[in-house]
Amino acid sequence: MGETMYTIQYVSKEKTESYKCYDGEDVLTAARRNFVPIPVGCRGGGCGMCKLRVVDGDYEMDICSKAVLTEGERKQNYTLACKTYPRTDLIIIPG
């Protein structure tokens, strides 16, 4: 992991939580490290429990199942927290 850190804003119905994510760290790992409750199942991109939508910011997405994240969803900035690596600060919402 690099020294660069990005700010992630997780906006749910209950509240908005901000946390830091290291360069090279996925959004889910950073959320867990900061006690932000993003649902999780497999951590491998196959279950879809950590699906979210990036409202603002740039990110890179690693390989994940097309069964849980369709091409249409990907075009609408839906992604899986376990396979999402920020390239800028992000604003995300539950998927």
Long-range contacts (C-beta under 8 A, 24 or more apart in sequence): 1-25, 6-57, 6-86, 6-87, 6-88, 6-89, 6-90, 7-89, 7-90, 8-86, 8-89, 8-90, 8-92, 9-89, 9-90, 9-91, 9-92, 10-36, 10-38, 10-92, 10-93, 11-55, 11-91, 11-92, 11-93, 12-93, 12-94, 21-86, 21-90, 23-86, 24-85, 25-85, 26-62, 26-81, 26-82, 26-83, 26-84, 26-85, 27-52, 27-59, 27-81, 27-82, 27-84, 27-85, 27-86, 27-90, 27-92, 28-80, 28-81, 28-82, 28-84, 29-82, 31-81, 38-81, 38-94, 40-81, 40-82, 42-82, 43-82, 44-82, 45-80, 45-82, 45-83, 48-80, 50-80, 50-81, 50-82, 51-78, 51-79, 51-80, 51-81, 51-94, 51-95, 52-78, 52-79, 52-80, 52-81, 52-84, 52-92, 52-93, 52-94, 52-95, 53-77, 53-78, 53-79, 53-92, 53-93, 53-94, 53-95, 54-78, 54-79, 54-84, 54-90, 54-91, 54-92, 55-91, 55-92, 55-93, 56-89, 56-90, 56-91, 57-86, 57-87, 57-88, 57-89, 57-90, 57-91, 58-86, 58-87, 58-88, 59-84, 59-85, 59-86, 59-87, 59-88, 59-90, 60-84, 60-85, 60-87, 61-85
